Amino acid sequence: MRNAVWPGVLMAAMMLGTQAYAAAGAGGVQVVADEANRRVDVTIDGKPFTSYIWPTSLKKPVLYPLVDDEGVTVTRGFPLMPQPGERVDHPHHAGLWFNYGNVNGFDFWNNSDAIKEENRNKMGTILETKIVSTRSGPMRGELVVDSVWVTGTGQKILDETTHYVFATRAGERVIDQVITLKALDRAVFHDDKEGLLGMRVAKWLESPTEKGGVFMDASGRPTKVAAADTSGATGVYLTSEGVKGDAVWGTRGRWCTLTGHTGEHTATIAIFDHPKNPGYPTYWHARGYGLFAANPLGRSIFDPKETAFNFTLEKGQTATFRYRVAILSHSVTAAEMDKDAAAFAGEME
């Protein structure tokens, strides 16, 4: 049973874009830029993996969708390509992204076309500015991009350069991200739960115990998550510290996995933090309704006994964040993840 596989050639063409689709027979990891259509498409042995996209309908660049090595999509379709039965909350949750809920008082996390006009000056937008380079190869491909963080009043406060590495192994696809932020003015990442590396997963990877509810952001804005039909939802979180399921939210760890199945197909998404990242080990902003995020910059928001982090970059200063996202077409053990986390730490020293 493959009820999450891209259905046919038409869907593949929509996902890949014209250039990559024409090159679908190419082997290895192909990274193909299509700037006219605001995308860079990544395939492995001619099959879809993901695309780096910056459509005008989103307020930041994202990787969308994410597809495992058996052709099963692990990210939610909404808002870009809604699928039947999906939740339609949080329209800013699209694919895999990197941003934050409160930088100098501006909200880069929650921004979307759903924001009322009178509130848009409180939001922030991340604008893609340049594809620096692309590289394809037999086992890995690379993409380097520049972007800029712009406040709702039009001030540029952060330059961002992100180096993506897309790799393939047996039963596993890997995305490494090295993100460097340079402050164009003093930038304070105020303690906030909405951050930092996030993704929204497919319905079948949601928690079967999710009841919905009203979730508040740091500014007191509510988002209602409806109590949905959880039949078919099978996702279970697990952290490096042995915390499992819904209890993962607001705890810290070196890695976190989310494992579930659709029909006979099992998949695991693993996010690895890096010892050199600010705020290591990260807090997990992981919700049963499908938000899976690593937030090293919130602190007191997750643990009232802690003091606020308020990570600050003075003008001209830089900070680098390193993450690995692995998508596996099988379940994993904690011992395997510990080994992979150690390898990641060593590779990115």
Secondary structure, DSSP 8 states (H G I E B T S, - for coil): --TTB--HHHHHHHHH-HHHHHTTT--SEEEEEEGGGTEEEEEETTEEEEEEE--TTSSS-EE---B-TTSBB-B--TTTS--TT-----TT--SEEEEES-BTTBBSSS-STTS-GGGGGGBEEEEEEEEEEEE-BSSEEEEEEEEEEEETTS-EEEEEEEEEEEEEETTEEEEEEEEEEEESS-EEE-S-SSEEEEEEB-GGGS-TT---EEEE-TT--EEEE-----TT---EEEETTS-BGGGGTT-B-SEEEEEEEETTEEEEEEEE--TTSTTSS-EEEE-TTSEEEEESS--TTT-TTS----EEE-TT-EEEEEEEEEEESS---HHHHHHHHHHHHHHT-
